[in-house]
Amino acid sequence: MNIEHKLSGKNGLFYINESGNRIGELIYSLEGADDSVMLIKHVEVKPELRGQGIGNKLVKEAADHSRREGLKVRPLCYFARVSMRSDDYKDVLA
């Protein structure tokens, strides 16, 4: 499962395509005076694929990206907020 990333200005997207169809996505924007905070706005997975860990993989990729880029994360989306309660994400939470 390959997670791809797009950034356009202050708006970003992590997504997974399979056979030409988008099966999951995480939408975020960069905020703060120096764009140092990633606001996770929405995580969505196709209904028939929910419960398979796809959303969690997208959240993990966003957190790993934030570490590489020196960003902090503020999960506004309920799914992301719950997923990031683990100690694995304490270092990136804003």
Contact map, one row per residue, 1 for C-alpha under 8 A:
1110000000000001010000000000000000000000000000000000000000000000000000000000000000000000000000
1111000000000001100000000000000000000000000000000000000000000000000000000000000000000000000000
1111100000000111100000000000000000000000000000000000000001001000000000000000000000000000000000
0111110000000111000000000000000000000000000000000000000000000000000000000000000000000000000000
0011111000011110000000000000000000000000000000000000000000000000000000000000000000000000000000
0001111100011100000000000000000000000000000000000000000000000000000000000000000000000000000000
0000111111111000000000000000000000000000000000000000000000000000000000000000000000000000000000
0000011111110000000000000000000000000000000000000000000000000000000000000000000000000000000000
0000001111110000000000000000000000000000000000000000000000000000000000000000000000000000000000
0000001111110000000000000000111000100000000000000000000000000000000000000000000000000000000000
0000001111111000000000000011110000000000000000000000000000000000000000000000000000000000000000
0000111111111100000000000011110000000000000000000000000000000000000000000000000000000000000000
0000111000111110000000001111000000000000000000000000000000000000000000000000000000000000000000
0011110000011111000000001110000000000000000000000000000001001100000000000000000000000000000000
0011100000001111100001111100000000000000000000000000000001000000000000000000000000000000000000
1111000000000111110001111000000000000000000000000000000000000000000000000000000000000000000000
0110000000000011111111110000000000000000000000000000000000000000000000000000000000000000000000
1000000000000001111111100000000000000000000000000000000000000000000000000000000000000000000000
0000000000000000111110000000000000000000000000000000000000000000000000000000000000000000000000
0000000000000000111111000000000000000000000000000000000000000000000000000000000000000000000000
0000000000000000111111100000000000000000000000000000000000000000000000000000000000000000000000
0000000000000011110111111000000000000000000000000000000000000000000000000000000000000000000000
0000000000000011110011111000000000000000000011001000000000000000000000000000000000000000000000
0000000000000011100001111100000000000000001111000000011001000000000000000000000000000000000000
0000000000001111000001111110000000000000011110000000001001000000000000000000000000000000000000
0000000000001110000000011111000000000001111100000000001001100000000000000000000000000000000000
0000000000111100000000001111100000000001111000000000000000000000000000000000000000000000000000
0000000000111000000000000111110000000111110000000000000000000000000000000000000000000000000000
0000000001110000000000000011111000000111100000000000000000000000000000000000000000000000000000
0000000001110000000000000001111100111110000000000000000000000000000000000000000000000000000000
0000000001000000000000000000111111111110000000000000000000000000000000000000000000000000000000
0000000000000000000000000000011111111000000000000000000000000000000000000000000000000000000000
0000000000000000000000000000001111110000000000000000000000000000000000000000000000000000000000
0000000000000000000000000000001111110000000000000000000000000000000000000000000000000000000000
0000000001000000000000000000011111111100000000000000000000000000000000000000000000000000000000
0000000000000000000000000000011111111100000000000000000000000000000001110000000000000000000000
0000000000000000000000000000011100111110000000000000000000000000000000111100000000000000000001
0000000000000000000000000001111000111111000000000000000000000000010000111100000000000000000000
0000000000000000000000000001111000001111100000000000000000000000000000001111000000000000000000
0000000000000000000000000111100000000111111000000000000000000000000000001111100100000000000000
0000000000000000000000000111100000000011111000000000000000000000000000000011100000000000000000
0000000000000000000000001111000000000001111100000000000000000000000000000001100100000000000000
0000000000000000000000011110000000000001111110000000001001000000000000000000101100000000000000
0000000000000000000000011100000000000000011111000000001000000000000000000000000000000000000000
0000000000000000000000111000000000000000001111101100011000000000000000000000000000000000000000
0000000000000000000000110000000000000000000111111100000000000000000000000000000000000000000000
0000000000000000000000000000000000000000000011111100000000000000000000000000000000000000000000
0000000000000000000000000000000000000000000001111100000000000000000000000000000000000000000000
0000000000000000000000100000000000000000000011111111010000000000000000000000000000000000000000
0000000000000000000000000000000000000000000011111111111000000000000000000000000000000000000000
0000000000000000000000000000000000000000000000001111110000000000000000000000000000000000000000
0000000000000000000000000000000000000000000000001111110000000000000000000000000000000000000000
0000000000000000000000000000000000000000000000000111111110000000000000000000000000000000000000
0000000000000000000000010000000000000000000010001111111111000000000000000000000000000000000000
0000000000000000000000011100000000000000001110000100111111100000000000000000000000000000000000
0000000000000000000000000000000000000000000000000000111111110000000000000000000100100000000000
0000000000000000000000000000000000000000000000000000111111111000000000000000000000000000000000
0010000000000110000000011100000000000000001000000000011111111100000000000000000000000000000000
0000000000000000000000000100000000000000000000000000001111111110000000000000000100110000000000
0000000000000000000000000000000000000000000000000000000111111111000000000000000000000000000000
0010000000000100000000000000000000000000000000000000000011111111100000000000000000000000000000
0000000000000100000000000000000000000000000000000000000001111111110000000000000000000000000000
0000000000000000000000000000000000000000000000000000000000111111111000001000000000000000100100
0000000000000000000000000000000000000000000000000000000000011111111100000000000000000000000000
0000000000000000000000000000000000000000000000000000000000001111111110000000000000000000000000
0000000000000000000000000000000000000100000000000000000000000111111111111000000000000000000100
0000000000000000000000000000000000000000000000000000000000000011111111110000000000000000000100
0000000000000000000000000000000000000000000000000000000000000001111111100000000000000000000000
0000000000000000000000000000000000000000000000000000000000000000111111100000000000000000000000
0000000000000000000000000000000000010000000000000000000000000000011111110000000000000000000000
0000000000000000000000000000000000011100000000000000000000000000011111111000000000000000000100
0000000000000000000000000000000000011100000000000000000000000000011001111100000000000000000111
0000000000000000000000000000000000001111000000000000000000000010010000111110000000000000000111
0000000000000000000000000000000000001111000000000000000000000000000000011111000000000000000011
0000000000000000000000000000000000000011100000000000000000000000000000001111110110010000000000
0000000000000000000000000000000000000011110000000000000000000000000000000111110110000000000000
0000000000000000000000000000000000000001111000000000000000000000000000000011111110000000000000
0000000000000000000000000000000000000000000000000000000000000000000000000011111111000000000000
0000000000000000000000000000000000000000001000000000000000000000000000000000111111100000000000
0000000000000000000000000000000000000001011000000000000100100000000000000011111111110000000000
0000000000000000000000000000000000000000000000000000000000000000000000000011111111111000000000
0000000000000000000000000000000000000000000000000000000000000000000000000000011111111000000000
0000000000000000000000000000000000000000000000000000000100100000000000000000001111111100000000
0000000000000000000000000000000000000000000000000000000000100000000000000010000111111111110000
0000000000000000000000000000000000000000000000000000000000000000000000000000000011111110110000
0000000000000000000000000000000000000000000000000000000000000000000000000000000000111111110000
0000000000000000000000000000000000000000000000000000000000000000000000000000000000011111110000
0000000000000000000000000000000000000000000000000000000000000000000000000000000000010111111000
0000000000000000000000000000000000000000000000000000000000000010000000000000000000011111111110
0000000000000000000000000000000000000000000000000000000000000000000000000000000000011111111110
0000000000000000000000000000000000000000000000000000000000000000000000000000000000000001111110
0000000000000000000000000000000000000000000000000000000000000010011000111000000000000000111111
0000000000000000000000000000000000000000000000000000000000000000000000011100000000000000111111
0000000000000000000000000000000000001000000000000000000000000000000000011100000000000000000111
